[in-house]
């Protein structure tokens, strides 16, 4: 299975958080994986400690390795592979053997990268697939035995908080209300974020949040993702809208805030952005931070509906491994857009892993040198 061409390169692009307020959604501290070694937090920046954040989701296995830098952190290595860990989970409530095999092989590659880069602290998390599966803990034990990695199953509150911490820097500083969403394989995290004047810490600005049991894999398995007519797409949107409704009621005030906009992070929104830009090959530097207007988003979704499976698979920003999932993701995206109408959406190619890295570096005081 080929590695996705969504590498970060060596660019420092995340601003470090301020010192301060505790995260009201935080559940427990970060876990140091088997590659981690204790160190003096005051010497982190000077010693150039190397951090790793791994996110094993329902669809993807993603790793980011970085070192603290003056304006945030510098990525030194990255890995992303579609493993479809949650394949068939909705029907059986169990992780399948083939899916676990794919995930373990990807995790072995991640362990090798962490060892080669001399990672000194790591947090390795897994989300909805392992939360929901009846054999999720058995899989965690298998990973420890075969890949020699200690995975942490994080709860939904922690997942939402980390995703916000990773991408909130892209919110318009003048906006008094932002809806942040992360469309995953098995769930979608959605957050109402208040203005920066309320608190500088992104997690402290969270007014409402929800983890919806709807993701690209679950929607595609329910409705099919190979042949998607306009009528089928509308049924997908209607289903996603129904799941979203309780959050819409709680966050109804968000859309009336001054400067309101949407901020999306996930493979779905970055794919839509790449298609909009007409990229011959996905390029994170072109996509991360892009503002898209609602007409541009609708044009891309209409184009995707008109494409057959072969055309989607041949598109450089989609590829064969996403061709049956992209319209399921667009249905979730469209449900969110209809519930929270906004002329503009900011696209983030950053999220959970970046949030993990920022948290660890902040806790280690990585940006404060000893006097």
C-alpha positions as CSV (number, residue, x, y, z in Angstrom):
1,X,0.0,0.0,0.0
2,X,1.6,3.3,-1.1
3,X,2.3,6.1,1.3
4,X,0.2,9.2,0.6
5,X,1.9,12.2,-0.8
6,X,0.9,14.5,2.0
7,X,4.2,15.2,3.6
8,X,4.9,18.4,5.5
9,X,8.5,18.8,4.6
10,X,10.8,20.8,6.9
11,X,8.7,24.0,7.4
12,X,7.9,25.5,10.8
13,X,4.3,26.6,10.5
14,X,2.6,26.4,13.9
15,X,2.7,29.2,16.5
16,X,3.5,28.1,20.0
17,X,0.7,28.7,22.6
18,X,1.0,31.1,25.5
19,X,1.8,29.9,28.9
20,X,-1.4,29.6,30.6
21,X,-4.8,28.5,31.2
22,X,-5.5,24.8,31.6
23,X,-7.6,23.1,29.0
24,X,-11.1,22.5,30.3
25,X,-11.6,19.5,28.0
26,X,-8.3,17.8,28.7
27,X,-8.6,14.3,30.0
28,X,-5.3,13.1,31.4
29,X,-1.8,14.0,30.3
30,X,0.2,12.8,27.3
31,X,1.6,9.3,27.3
32,X,5.2,8.7,26.6
33,X,5.7,5.8,24.2
34,X,8.4,3.2,24.3
35,X,10.7,5.5,22.4
36,X,10.4,8.2,25.0
37,X,13.2,9.1,27.4
38,X,12.8,11.5,30.4
39,X,14.5,14.9,30.1
40,X,14.7,18.2,31.8
41,X,11.9,20.4,30.3
42,X,14.0,23.6,30.7
43,X,16.7,22.2,28.4
44,X,14.3,21.0,25.7
45,X,14.9,23.8,23.2
46,X,18.7,23.8,23.9
47,X,19.0,20.0,23.6
48,X,16.8,20.0,20.4
49,X,14.5,17.3,21.8
50,X,12.6,15.4,19.1
51,X,8.8,14.9,19.5
52,X,6.5,12.5,17.8
53,X,2.7,12.5,17.5
54,X,0.9,9.6,16.0
55,X,-2.8,9.4,15.2
56,X,-4.3,6.1,14.3
57,X,-7.8,6.8,13.1
58,X,-10.6,4.8,11.5
59,X,-9.2,5.4,8.0
60,X,-5.6,6.7,8.3
61,X,-2.4,6.1,10.3
62,X,-0.5,9.4,10.5
63,X,2.8,10.3,12.1
64,X,4.5,13.6,12.6
65,X,8.0,14.1,14.0
66,X,9.2,17.6,14.9
67,X,11.6,19.7,16.9
68,X,10.9,23.0,18.7
69,X,11.7,26.1,16.6
70,X,11.6,29.8,17.2
71,X,8.1,30.2,15.8
72,X,6.6,26.8,16.7
73,X,8.1,23.6,15.5
74,X,9.9,22.3,12.5
75,X,8.7,19.0,11.0
76,X,11.6,16.6,10.4
77,X,9.7,13.6,9.2
78,X,6.1,12.5,8.4
79,X,4.2,9.5,7.4
80,X,0.6,8.9,6.3
81,X,-1.0,5.7,5.1
82,X,-4.6,4.7,4.5
83,X,-5.2,1.5,6.6
84,X,-9.0,1.5,7.0
85,X,-8.8,0.1,10.5
86,X,-12.6,0.6,10.9
87,X,-13.5,-1.3,7.7
88,X,-16.7,-3.3,8.5
89,X,-16.8,-2.1,12.1
90,X,-20.3,-0.7,11.9
91,X,-21.7,-4.1,10.8
92,X,-19.7,-6.4,13.1
93,X,-18.7,-4.1,16.1
94,X,-15.2,-5.7,15.7
95,X,-11.9,-4.7,14.1
96,X,-11.3,-7.2,11.2
97,X,-8.1,-9.3,11.0
98,X,-7.1,-7.8,7.6
99,X,-7.6,-4.3,8.9
100,X,-5.6,-4.9,12.0
101,X,-2.8,-6.4,9.9
102,X,-2.6,-3.3,7.7
103,X,-2.5,-1.0,10.8
104,X,0.2,-3.0,12.5
105,X,2.4,-2.9,9.4
106,X,2.0,0.8,9.2
107,X,2.8,1.2,12.9
108,X,6.0,-0.8,12.4
109,X,7.1,1.7,9.8
110,X,6.2,4.5,12.3
111,X,8.3,2.9,15.0
112,X,11.3,2.7,12.6
113,X,11.0,6.4,11.7
114,X,10.8,7.4,15.4
115,X,13.9,5.3,16.2
116,X,15.8,6.7,13.2
117,X,15.0,10.3,14.2
118,X,15.9,9.7,17.9
119,X,12.5,10.7,19.2
120,X,12.7,11.7,22.9
121,X,9.0,12.0,23.7
122,X,6.0,10.7,21.9
123,X,2.2,10.6,22.3
124,X,0.6,7.8,20.2
125,X,-3.2,8.0,20.1
126,X,-6.0,6.1,18.5
127,X,-9.6,7.3,18.2
128,X,-13.1,6.1,17.2
129,X,-12.3,2.7,15.7
130,X,-10.7,1.5,18.9
131,X,-13.2,3.3,21.1
132,X,-16.1,1.5,19.4
133,X,-14.7,-1.9,18.7
134,X,-15.4,-4.7,21.2
135,X,-11.8,-6.0,20.5
136,X,-10.2,-2.6,20.6
137,X,-8.1,-3.4,23.7
138,X,-7.1,-6.7,22.2
139,X,-5.7,-4.8,19.2
140,X,-3.9,-2.4,21.5
141,X,-2.2,-5.4,23.1
142,X,-1.3,-6.8,19.7
143,X,0.3,-3.5,18.7
144,X,2.4,-3.5,21.9
145,X,3.6,-7.0,21.2
146,X,4.2,-6.8,17.5
147,X,5.0,-3.1,16.8
148,X,6.4,-2.4,20.3
149,X,4.3,0.8,20.6
150,X,2.0,1.8,23.4
151,X,-1.2,3.2,21.9
152,X,-3.5,5.5,24.0
153,X,-7.2,5.4,23.3
154,X,-8.3,9.0,23.7
155,X,-11.9,9.9,24.5
156,X,-14.0,12.2,22.3
157,X,-13.5,15.3,24.5
158,X,-9.7,15.0,24.3
159,X,-9.9,14.4,20.5
160,X,-11.9,17.5,19.9
161,X,-9.7,19.6,22.2
162,X,-6.5,18.5,20.5
163,X,-7.9,19.1,17.0
164,X,-8.8,22.6,18.0
165,X,-5.4,23.3,19.5
166,X,-3.8,22.1,16.3
167,X,-5.7,24.3,13.9
168,X,-7.1,27.3,15.8
169,X,-4.2,29.5,14.7
170,X,-5.9,29.7,11.3
171,X,-9.1,31.2,12.7
172,X,-9.7,34.8,11.7
173,X,-8.5,36.8,14.7
174,X,-11.4,39.2,14.3
175,X,-14.1,36.5,14.2
176,X,-16.2,36.4,17.4
177,X,-17.5,32.9,16.5
178,X,-16.0,30.0,14.5
179,X,-17.2,26.5,13.9
180,X,-14.3,24.1,13.7
181,X,-14.8,20.6,12.3
182,X,-12.7,17.6,11.8
183,X,-14.2,15.0,9.5
184,X,-12.7,11.6,10.4
185,X,-13.2,8.1,9.2
186,X,-15.5,7.0,12.0
187,X,-16.6,10.2,13.7
188,X,-16.7,14.0,13.1
189,X,-15.5,16.4,15.8
190,X,-17.2,19.8,15.8
191,X,-16.6,22.7,18.0
192,X,-18.0,26.2,18.5
193,X,-15.0,28.5,19.2
194,X,-15.4,31.9,20.8
195,X,-13.4,35.0,20.0
196,X,-9.7,35.4,20.9
197,X,-10.6,38.2,23.3
198,X,-12.2,35.6,25.6
199,X,-9.0,33.6,26.0
200,X,-5.7,33.2,24.2
201,X,-5.7,29.4,24.8
202,X,-7.8,27.9,22.0
203,X,-9.2,25.1,24.2
204,X,-10.4,27.7,26.7
205,X,-12.4,29.4,24.0
206,X,-14.6,26.3,23.4
207,X,-18.2,27.1,24.0
208,X,-19.8,23.8,22.7
209,X,-18.5,20.7,21.2
210,X,-19.7,17.3,19.9
211,X,-18.4,14.1,18.5
212,X,-20.7,12.8,15.9
213,X,-20.8,9.1,15.2
214,X,-20.5,9.8,11.5
215,X,-17.4,9.7,9.4
216,X,-16.4,9.0,5.8
217,X,-16.0,5.3,6.3
218,X,-19.3,4.8,8.1
219,X,-21.3,6.9,5.6
220,X,-19.7,5.2,2.6
221,X,-20.4,1.8,4.0
222,X,-24.0,2.7,4.6
223,X,-24.7,4.3,1.3
224,X,-21.9,3.1,-1.0
225,X,-19.2,5.3,-2.4
226,X,-18.5,3.9,-5.9
227,X,-21.6,5.0,-7.7
228,X,-23.1,8.2,-6.1
229,X,-26.0,9.9,-7.9
230,X,-27.2,13.3,-6.9
231,X,-30.2,11.8,-5.3
232,X,-28.1,9.4,-3.2
233,X,-25.8,12.3,-2.2
234,X,-28.8,14.3,-1.0
235,X,-29.9,11.3,1.1
236,X,-26.4,11.2,2.6
237,X,-26.5,14.9,3.4
238,X,-30.0,14.5,5.0
239,X,-28.8,11.7,7.2
240,X,-25.7,13.6,8.3
241,X,-27.9,16.7,9.0
242,X,-30.1,14.7,11.3
243,X,-27.1,13.5,13.3
244,X,-25.8,17.0,13.5
245,X,-29.1,18.5,14.7
246,X,-28.5,18.3,18.5
247,X,-25.2,20.3,18.1
248,X,-26.9,22.8,15.8
249,X,-29.4,23.6,18.6
250,X,-26.7,24.1,21.2
251,X,-24.5,26.2,18.9
252,X,-27.2,28.2,17.2
253,X,-25.7,31.5,18.3
254,X,-22.4,30.9,16.5
255,X,-23.6,31.8,13.1
256,X,-24.8,35.2,14.3
257,X,-21.4,36.2,15.7
258,X,-19.5,39.0,14.0
259,X,-17.0,37.7,11.4
260,X,-18.4,34.2,11.7
261,X,-16.8,31.5,9.5
262,X,-16.1,27.8,9.2
263,X,-12.7,26.2,9.8
264,X,-12.3,22.7,8.5
265,X,-9.5,20.1,8.9
266,X,-9.5,16.7,7.4
267,X,-8.8,14.8,4.2
268,X,-12.2,15.8,2.8
269,X,-11.7,19.6,3.0
270,X,-8.1,19.5,1.9
271,X,-9.1,17.3,-1.1
272,X,-11.9,19.8,-2.0
273,X,-9.3,22.6,-1.8
274,X,-6.8,20.8,-4.0
275,X,-9.4,20.1,-6.7
276,X,-10.5,23.8,-6.5
277,X,-6.9,24.9,-7.1
278,X,-6.4,22.4,-9.9
279,X,-3.3,21.0,-8.4
280,X,-1.5,18.4,-10.6
281,X,-0.3,16.9,-7.3
282,X,-1.5,17.5,-3.8
283,X,0.7,20.3,-2.2
284,X,0.1,21.1,1.5
285,X,1.8,24.5,1.1
286,X,-0.9,25.6,-1.4
287,X,-3.8,24.2,0.7
288,X,-3.1,24.9,4.4
289,X,-4.6,28.3,5.3
290,X,-6.6,28.7,2.0
291,X,-9.8,30.6,2.2
292,X,-12.6,29.2,0.0
293,X,-15.9,30.8,-0.9
294,X,-19.2,28.9,-0.7
295,X,-19.6,29.0,-4.5
296,X,-16.2,27.5,-5.0
297,X,-17.0,24.6,-2.6
298,X,-20.4,23.9,-4.3
299,X,-18.6,23.9,-7.7
300,X,-16.2,21.2,-6.5
301,X,-18.9,19.1,-5.0
302,X,-21.0,19.3,-8.1
303,X,-18.0,18.3,-10.2
304,X,-17.3,15.3,-7.9
305,X,-20.9,14.1,-8.2
306,X,-20.6,14.3,-12.0
307,X,-17.4,12.2,-11.9
308,X,-17.6,8.4,-12.1
309,X,-15.4,6.3,-9.8
310,X,-12.6,5.9,-12.4
311,X,-12.4,9.7,-12.8
312,X,-12.2,10.3,-9.0
313,X,-9.5,7.6,-8.7
314,X,-7.5,9.2,-11.5
315,X,-7.6,12.7,-9.9
316,X,-4.2,13.5,-8.3
317,X,-5.8,15.0,-5.2
318,X,-8.1,12.0,-4.5
319,X,-6.5,8.8,-5.7
320,X,-7.7,5.2,-5.7
321,X,-7.7,4.8,-2.0
322,X,-10.0,7.8,-1.4
323,X,-12.2,7.5,-4.5
324,X,-15.0,5.7,-2.7
325,X,-14.8,7.9,0.4
326,X,-14.6,11.5,-0.9
327,X,-18.3,12.0,-1.6
328,X,-19.2,10.6,1.8
329,X,-16.9,13.2,3.3
330,X,-18.5,15.9,1.1
331,X,-21.9,14.9,2.4
332,X,-20.8,15.6,6.0
333,X,-19.1,18.8,4.9
334,X,-22.3,19.9,3.1
335,X,-24.5,19.1,6.1
336,X,-22.2,21.3,8.3
337,X,-22.3,24.1,5.7
338,X,-26.1,24.1,5.5
339,X,-26.5,24.1,9.2
340,X,-24.0,27.0,9.6
341,X,-24.1,29.1,6.5
342,X,-21.0,31.1,5.8
343,X,-19.6,32.8,2.8
344,X,-16.1,31.6,3.6
345,X,-14.4,28.5,4.9
346,X,-10.8,28.3,5.9
347,X,-9.0,25.1,5.1
348,X,-6.5,23.5,7.5
349,X,-4.0,20.8,6.7
350,X,-3.2,20.5,10.4
351,X,-5.1,19.2,13.4
352,X,-4.9,16.4,15.9
353,X,-1.2,15.6,15.5
354,X,-0.2,19.3,15.6
355,X,-2.3,19.7,18.7
356,X,-0.5,16.8,20.4
357,X,2.9,18.3,19.5
358,X,2.0,21.7,20.7
359,X,0.7,20.3,24.0
360,X,3.9,18.3,24.7
361,X,6.2,21.2,23.8
362,X,4.2,23.6,25.9
363,X,4.3,21.3,28.9
364,X,8.1,20.9,28.5
365,X,8.5,24.7,28.2
366,X,10.2,24.1,24.9
367,X,10.1,27.7,23.9
368,X,11.6,29.2,27.1
369,X,15.3,28.8,27.4
370,X,17.0,28.7,30.8
371,X,18.4,32.2,31.6
